[in-house]
Structure formats: C-alpha cells, structure tokens
Amino acid sequence: MKDRIKVAGVITYDGHSRPCSGTINILNMSDKQMYASWQMAHEGGDAIAGVARNYFVGDKTHTEDELFAKVIADIVNYRILRKRVFSAVTILDL
C-alpha cells in the first residue's frame, strides 16, 4: 500500500479559478483509524492549505481508493473564510 500520493484540483477564490496540486500522506494506520496529512499549493509552489488529522476507518479492511477518498472528501470540504475553495480533486498516481 502506498503511503503518499499526488493530487490535483482547482481552487476558486475571489471569483478566480486556478489549478492547484498537492500530496496526501498516510502517516500512521491502525485497526480503526488512520492518521493522514494533506497539503495543497498553487502551480507556482505557494502553499494554500494543509491539514493533519485522524480519520475513522472502522472495523473492515479498506482498499487504497477508499482510504484516499476519505482524505479527498476532507480536501473538498475544506473552507477558507466559510467558503469551500477546492473542487475537482483527483488522484494523479496510485
């Protein structure tokens, strides 16, 4: 199982949409939870946002796609000044 992947998406802020990219890192995995971090940056390399947190994964075994989908949902729901800013977040390599 990979513990680091690259992602790409679109950031919309102040009425302007621009491409952005980032990484998702699975830092620790146990039976019921995963500790992961994500960072997103503009195409020029300037950091936009990043979070490290625990994700509940439950009792069943999960595929890589399911684990990374939880983090991608967190990225899409991330807010800056109460507005969701990331959209179309996809995995570049798995």
Wavefront OBJ file of the C-alpha trace (Angstrom):
o trace
v 0.000 0.000 0.000
v 1.276 3.447 -0.902
v 1.528 5.968 1.876
v 1.982 9.059 -0.338
v 0.130 10.142 -3.487
v -0.088 13.261 -5.613
v -3.398 15.008 -6.257
v -4.570 17.862 -8.466
v -7.600 20.101 -8.327
v -8.995 23.574 -8.830
v -9.056 26.395 -6.284
v -11.706 29.086 -6.627
v -11.087 32.163 -4.554
v -12.208 35.777 -5.025
v -14.034 34.779 -8.200
v -10.915 33.352 -9.880
v -10.270 29.674 -10.565
v -6.751 28.322 -10.835
v -5.234 24.838 -10.939
v -3.537 23.542 -7.828
v -1.781 20.376 -6.786
v -0.687 18.668 -3.618
v 0.063 15.495 -1.730
v -1.692 13.137 0.651
v 0.447 11.265 3.188
v -0.780 8.381 5.325
v 1.413 8.752 8.382
v 0.045 6.005 10.629
v -2.518 3.242 10.260
v -4.210 1.160 12.946
v -7.226 -1.152 13.006
v -9.831 1.585 13.349
v -8.138 4.826 12.414
v -5.715 6.413 10.009
v -3.590 9.489 10.705
v -3.052 11.358 7.448
v -1.988 14.778 6.220
v -2.647 16.698 3.040
v -1.190 19.856 1.522
v -2.343 21.860 -1.479
v -0.335 24.508 -3.330
v -0.683 26.802 -6.338
v 1.018 25.690 -9.528
v 3.812 28.137 -8.715
v 4.525 26.297 -5.474
v 2.970 28.734 -2.984
v 1.208 26.831 -0.197
v -2.559 27.263 0.105
v -3.657 24.927 2.893
v -2.772 21.760 4.723
v -4.206 19.611 7.496
v -3.080 16.606 9.544
v -5.777 14.650 11.385
v -7.205 11.279 12.370
v -9.750 9.587 10.121
v -12.019 6.846 11.456
v -11.889 3.818 9.149
v -13.927 1.280 11.131
v -13.502 -2.451 11.552
v -13.419 -3.679 7.969
v -10.396 -3.667 5.730
v -10.250 -0.861 3.217
v -8.715 -0.515 -0.220
v -6.290 2.274 -1.045
v -9.004 4.011 -3.073
v -11.375 4.078 -0.083
v -8.725 5.437 2.275
v -7.605 8.191 -0.070
v -11.260 9.026 -0.890
v -11.787 9.940 2.789
v -8.935 12.440 2.630
v -10.067 13.821 -0.747
v -13.537 14.430 0.729
v -11.825 16.380 3.528
v -9.941 18.498 0.964
v -13.116 19.280 -0.997
v -14.920 20.281 2.217
v -12.064 22.500 3.449
v -13.144 26.109 3.903
v -11.383 29.435 3.791
v -13.484 32.280 5.213
v -16.518 29.923 5.342
v -16.353 29.111 1.627
v -15.352 25.797 0.105
v -12.473 26.601 -2.201
v -11.260 23.258 -3.637
v -13.053 21.297 -6.344
v -12.348 18.576 -8.911
v -9.675 16.970 -6.699
v -8.350 13.839 -8.388
v -5.531 11.380 -7.795
v -2.623 11.746 -10.224
v -0.856 8.490 -9.365
v -1.907 5.484 -7.303
l 1 2 3 4 5 6 7 8 9 10 11 12 13 14 15 16 17 18 19 20 21 22 23 24 25 26 27 28 29 30 31 32 33 34 35 36 37 38 39 40 41 42 43 44 45 46 47 48 49 50 51 52 53 54 55 56 57 58 59 60 61 62 63 64 65 66 67 68 69 70 71 72 73 74 75 76 77 78 79 80 81 82 83 84 85 86 87 88 89 90 91 92 93 94
